[in-house]
């Protein structure tokens, strides 16, 4: 939970039509997940999955959380292979 002064500031911003970038990004991620699950064309699905992965990574960085390869299983083997040399 956010401190009271931040909640008040967020409420003022929200009432003025502004939302924090993190909230906007989270909404985009939710929409992209739904789209990835509904797209039938394999190439388009891969394109949207890459876009989703990028946004998940960006959100993780915005939250100052370490990058977790478990969130990106399709890239895990490639990254581990590169790191092991």
C-alpha positions, 0 to 999 in steps of 0.5 A, spaced: 500 500 500 502 507 498 503 512 503 497 516 504 500 522 501 502 518 495 495 516 494 492 523 495 497 525 489 495 519 485 487 521 486 488 528 484 492 526 478 487 520 476 481 525 477 485 530 472 486 524 467 493 522 468 495 515 470 502 513 472 506 510 467 506 503 470 499 503 470 498 504 463 504 499 462 500 494 466 494 495 462 497 494 455 500 488 458 493 485 460 491 487 453 497 484 449 496 477 453 489 477 451 491 478 444 497 473 444 492 468 446 487 470 441 491 471 435 491 465 430 496 467 425 503 464 428 507 469 425 503 475 428 502 471 435 510 471 435 510 478 434 505 480 439 509 475 444 515 479 443 512 485 444 509 483 451 516 480 453 519 487 452 513 490 456 514 485 461 521 487 462 520 494 462 515 494 467 520 489 471 525 495 470 520 500 472 519 497 479 526 496 480 526 488 480 531 484 478 530 480 471 527 473 472 528 469 466 523 464 469 518 470 466 521 468 459 521 461 458 522 462 451 528 466 452 531 462 458 535 457 454 538 462 449 540 467 455 543 461 459 547 458 453 550 465 451 552 466 459 555 459 459 559 461 453 
